[in-house]
């Protein structure tokens, strides 16, 4: 399933962020049931663990009007707090296996082994990537599962960081090579703002694959899909991204077909001119 950039032009792959939000509320069973039909190569889901140790797909760290931590809620309490059936990780993995590649975004530390073993059993070792903001999670995965592709996420919400640490945290994301080498990540998953501030260029120079998140405007989708330094574009609009990529590739094919006869004619004309000079 995984393919890195090959020599010559190739458009980036697409990851449906939270299953996409075009047809259903993101991060729900409905979104994931429809995600494989968008044509995206990857489907992303955010993984957390509840108080009763259920692995769930839930983006935010807090839930419901009370804003309690997901890790402090039992699974039934979480569903009640948000008003819908929160997807279980195993359910969604089995739903998507064999149809798309998994994009596992681990939101917390401590359950890496459980998640990766489940992913290996459902997707297979070559059919998913694990992303995380935490260097320690990358280290844990690489130590136990060296065959698994990992990506260090860059773009931490600074509101979650102590004020005294914010400059240092952002600096480590703008110049991430030492972190990448230290934790052993294969790729990075970088916020699009940071990608444009030198991270893409640095990673390309050092042979590090790049995923870019979360890319939703038509302009940015077009730009990052065509960027030869980008492996995967993560978007809430996977259907639109696939549509744009397909339309652009079709146009390029038509332009190439139009040019080929002209090139053949020019080649024949040059041969005739050469023949006249020789005679």
Buried (B, 14 or more C-beta within 10 A) or exposed (E): BBEEBEEEEBBBBBBBBBBBBBBBEBBBBBBBBBBBEBBBBBBBBBBBBBBEEBBBBBBEBBBBEEEBEBBEBEBEBBBBBBEEEBBBBBBBBBBBBEEBBBBBBBBBEEBBEBBBEBBBEBBBEEBBBBBBBBBEBBBBBBEEBEEBBBBBBBBBEEEEBEEEEBEEEBEBBEEBBEBBEEBBBBBBBBBBEBBBBEBBEBBBEEEBBBBBBBBBEEEBBBBBBBBEBBBBBBBBBBBBBBBBBEEBEEEEEEEEEEEEEEEEEEEEEEEEEEEEEEE
